[in-house]
Each structure stands twice: as structure tokens, then as C-alpha cells.
Amino acid sequence: MTDGRLAGKVALVTGAGQGVGRGIARAMAAQGAAVALVGRTFAKVDAVARELEALGASALPLAGDVSDREDVACAVAATIDRFDMLDVLVNNAQSSVQRKLEETTDEDVDLAWRTGALGTLYGMQAALPHLKVRGGVVINFGSSTALQGDTTFGSYAMAKEAIRGLSRVAAREWGPYGIRVNVVVPTAMTPAAEVYRDAYPNRFEANLAGTPLRRMGDPETDIGRAVAALASDDMGYLTGATVMLNGGRVLLG
């Protein structure tokens, strides 16, 4: 694709095999970006890559675990080898388990920390030399459950708030390179949200009732398009910010 606000840009999206990651990849491709898609299950990212190619976009599916620094470095290197540049890094991947704090184990914390905070750091460090070339964009992910302290999300909340702190530091340190770093806090109808809806229908409906827009976000049209806008020159003066894409469920003061 040659037109769109991201024409000529190359983006790498982690956790791109489904849900929000897939929605972001599709939205970026629709805006003209070439997209490298990273996920633990190659079949999933390969299927998304075929979708993007059907849209007329260039896509590169890559198997990788963001909790492994070498996997992340290899994904960035493969992106450069294929497209010669990298303009946008989207650190979307995250794994975690829900458990009450008194039952939370070291393994629970390690899973959330390594796939979230460390995975985000690994991606940023590997991408930095390439983002410096033309000035780039990093978009990381926070969580409304962390911001409002939802129960059973202790290890997840720890990792997500660490990502926001990391992002603010990077925005200051990397701004002189022309690199913008922002955080998105999304709420979307993902496969995980569908599992939650089916398991706890009353709690799910209560959450919707507490959301001013009274609906879950769509991974592509609500979250993906907003992320594509953040990655574009239209938002070229925004950095160090947390952007709430949750229908008003949680508001930052």
C-alpha cells in the first residue's frame, strides 16, 4: 500500500496473533505501513500476515517469545533484514494469571514481569538504534485494572505500572533522538475478554454498565486506529503520555 498516514513506515507489533495486537496490525496496514508481526505461535501471526497481504500490505510473521531477550533481538534483526528500517515499535504482548494477593506466587510475578515489563524493555533496547535513524515511535501498554486496583490482578498490575514508569523515563531520555514514547490503556473485546464474559457474565455486564460509552472497544476500529494515529506524524508532539482507550471506564486525573 502506498497511501495512508503511515505510508513508507515500518512497524513491529508484538502479541500480534490475535486480539488487540491483530487489530493494531490491521489498522496500521490499512494506513500504509509494512508490519512485522511477532507472537509465540507462528501459525497465528502467519494467518494475520496473510490478512494484511490481502489488504495489499507487506507483512512479516515472526515466532518469538518477548520474555526472551534473544528472541526479541532476532525479531528486530529480521525486521531490519526484510524492510531495512524500523519506525514504530508496539509492545503489546503480555501474559499473566489472576490470583488473590495472598495466593500470588513468585512464578506468577515472574510471568507477568518477564512478558510485560522486561519484554517491553527488551523490545525498546533492541529497536533503539533503528528508531534513532529517522526518529521513531514506541507505543507501550498499560492497564485500567492496574490504575484502579482491580482485585486478583496483583502481578499483572505490578508489571503494567512498571511499563508506564519505564515509558516516562524513555520519553525524556529518547526525546532528543526524535523518538516519542507513549502508553495506551485499552479495553477491547479480545479472546480473553470473551472468556471472562462467559465465565462471569454478571461481572462483565456490571463493567459495561460502569463504562460511559456502554460497550467494549473493537480491537481494530477503536484501538488499532487510535494506535495508528499515535504512530503517525499527526501526533508528532505527544510523548510521555498515557492515552485512555477504555470508553471512559477509568479516567486519569
Protein Blocks (a to p, Z undefined) as FASTA:
>chain_A
ZZdjkgoiacddehklgcjllmmmmmmmmnopacddddfblklmmmmmmmmmmnopacdd
ddddfklmklmmmmmmmmmmmnopafbdcdfbccdddddfklpcfklmmmmmmmmmmmmm
mmmmmmmmmmmmnopaddddddfklmnopghilmmmmmmmmmmmmmmmmmmmmmmnopac
dddddddddfklmmmmmmmmmlmmmmmmmpmnlpacdfklmmmmmmmmmmpmklmmgghi
acddehomaccZZ
